[in-house]
Amino acid sequence: MAKDTTGRLRVTVKSAGRLKLSSKLWLERQLNDPYVAQAKRDGLRSRAAYKLIEIDDKYHFLKPGIAVVDLGAAPGGWSQVAAKRVGAADGRGKVVAIDLLEMPEIVGVDFAQLDFLHAEAPAKLLSMIGGKVDVVLSDMAANTTGHRKTDQLRIVGLVEDAAAFACDVLKPGGTFVAKVFQSGADATLVTQLKRDFVTVKHVKPASSRKDSSERYVLAMGFRGVPTTHDADAPMATS
Ligand SMILES: C[S@@+](CC[C@H](N)C(=O)[O-])C[C@H]1O[C@@H](n2cnc3c(N)ncnc32)[C@H](O)[C@@H]1O
């Protein structure tokens, strides 16, 4: 690996000879990304952790003692941040997390490898949660097919399902944070969220790549509409 004139690490033709072009670009981006380096220094599993840190530093919804659900949690950056801020390690707060992929253990985080879109996922999640929660996070990103319309529908569909789940499990006053992509396709979602939450806004943390259409929808002050699931039992925070 060599450094360019700005001192940034570059993948040379020699070092990356056997990598595909997309892998080379990804690797170069990783090597030059200050958040990747910072995550290593801070012991965080992903650069994505800084997105949640930034959003919560501004809006303060992760409080000691609360219960959080983290959808699409692997490799675990958001779960690490949530666990620390709610005090999950010492049992004050609780974090329940799921992902399609495996995720190495995080102290205080109750994790299941699970497809959120699977018919049994809501019931499984509800049994893990054991009651209503204060915050639902979703950093899930649907796999893309390359067909723009299909991808947009899948992305929005995933967020809509996450929002519907949030409305089933949130306590009144609760918060929903979800990754969306700037496409205009989420207009219906925003309309629904405005009905169910006191404030709804889009946020783009500085750590979210500028060249990405990624942003987050932040819905706060859940109004407490009737649920379709029986999640009324008090929260267990063992
Ligand atoms: C951007 S990553 C999440 C990064 C994570 N917030 C962190 O800080 O480490 C998106 C994750 O969503 C997961 N995902 C996508 N669709 C999913 C689904 N239907 N059910 C569960 N997880 C899903 C992917 O497996 C992937 O790990």
The ligand as an SDF file (V2000), in Angstrom:
LIG
                    3D

 27 29  0  0  0  0  0  0  0  0999 V2000
  -25.9690   -0.8500    7.2230 C   0  0  0  0  0  0  0  0  0  0  0  0
  -26.0230   -2.4180    7.9480 S   0  0  0  0  0  0  0  0  0  0  0  0
  -26.3180   -2.0380    9.6480 C   0  0  0  0  0  0  0  0  0  0  0  0
  -25.1390   -1.4890   10.3700 C   0  0  0  0  0  0  0  0  0  0  0  0
  -25.3700   -1.3670   11.8520 C   0  0  0  0  0  0  0  0  0  0  0  0
  -26.3550   -0.3410   12.1720 N   0  0  0  0  0  0  0  0  0  0  0  0
  -24.1090   -1.0460   12.5910 C   0  0  0  0  0  0  0  0  0  0  0  0
  -23.9990    0.0580   13.1490 O   0  0  0  0  0  0  0  0  0  0  0  0
  -23.2200   -1.8990   12.6540 O   0  0  0  0  0  0  0  0  0  0  0  0
  -27.5970   -3.0030    7.4310 C   0  0  0  0  0  0  0  0  0  0  0  0
  -27.9370   -4.3520    7.9980 C   0  0  0  0  0  0  0  0  0  0  0  0
  -29.3140   -4.6110    7.7120 O   0  0  0  0  0  0  0  0  0  0  0  0
  -29.4460   -6.0080    7.6470 C   0  0  0  0  0  0  0  0  0  0  0  0
  -30.7350   -6.3510    7.0330 N   0  0  0  0  0  0  0  0  0  0  0  0
  -31.1740   -6.0530    5.7870 C   0  0  0  0  0  0  0  0  0  0  0  0
  -32.3840   -6.5830    5.5820 N   0  0  0  0  0  0  0  0  0  0  0  0
  -32.7290   -7.2260    6.7300 C   0  0  0  0  0  0  0  0  0  0  0  0
  -33.8550   -7.9950    7.1290 C   0  0  0  0  0  0  0  0  0  0  0  0
  -34.8830   -8.2100    6.2910 N   0  0  0  0  0  0  0  0  0  0  0  0
  -33.8770   -8.5140    8.3730 N   0  0  0  0  0  0  0  0  0  0  0  0
  -32.8360   -8.3140    9.2180 C   0  0  0  0  0  0  0  0  0  0  0  0
  -31.7360   -7.6070    8.8920 N   0  0  0  0  0  0  0  0  0  0  0  0
  -31.6750   -7.0730    7.6620 C   0  0  0  0  0  0  0  0  0  0  0  0
  -28.2330   -6.4330    6.8230 C   0  0  0  0  0  0  0  0  0  0  0  0
  -27.9500   -7.7990    7.0060 O   0  0  0  0  0  0  0  0  0  0  0  0
  -27.1510   -5.5040    7.3740 C   0  0  0  0  0  0  0  0  0  0  0  0
  -26.3710   -6.1480    8.3470 O   0  0  0  0  0  0  0  0  0  0  0  0
  1  2  1  0
  2  3  1  0
  2 10  1  0
  3  4  1  0
  4  5  1  0
  5  6  1  0
  5  7  1  0
  7  8  2  0
  7  9  1  0
 10 11  1  0
 11 12  1  0
 11 26  1  0
 12 13  1  0
 13 14  1  0
 13 24  1  0
 14 15  1  0
 14 23  1  0
 15 16  2  0
 16 17  1  0
 17 18  1  0
 17 23  2  0
 18 19  1  0
 18 20  2  0
 20 21  1  0
 21 22  2  0
 22 23  1  0
 24 25  1  0
 24 26  1  0
 26 27  1  0
M  CHG  2   2   1   9  -1
M  END
$$$$
